[in-house]
Amino acid sequence: MSLMTLDDLREILVECAGEDDSNDVSGDIADVPFEDLGYDSLALMETAARIEQRFGVRLPDEQVMELATPKAVLDAVNTAAATA
């Protein structure tokens, strides 16, 4: 299994935001809090569901709520994938 990249996550975030949202996830967003990017807990849960569909990695809901930045999500997904 290949590692999830920031571009992979960015694509999922755009899908979860919907076409009408103005959430900007371009540029170096790795350390920008999801709150500052305009993503709430519901959007993050949807993001986690799509990650599971595409990468086969399930993150527990409690863990998803603790992941504050895209980098934290990437670290959690790639660590889980490596140990699976």
Secondary structure as UniProt FT lines:
FT   HELIX           6..17
FT   TURN            19..20
FT   TURN            30..31
FT   HELIX           34..37
FT   HELIX           41..55
FT   HELIX           61..66
FT   HELIX           70..83
//
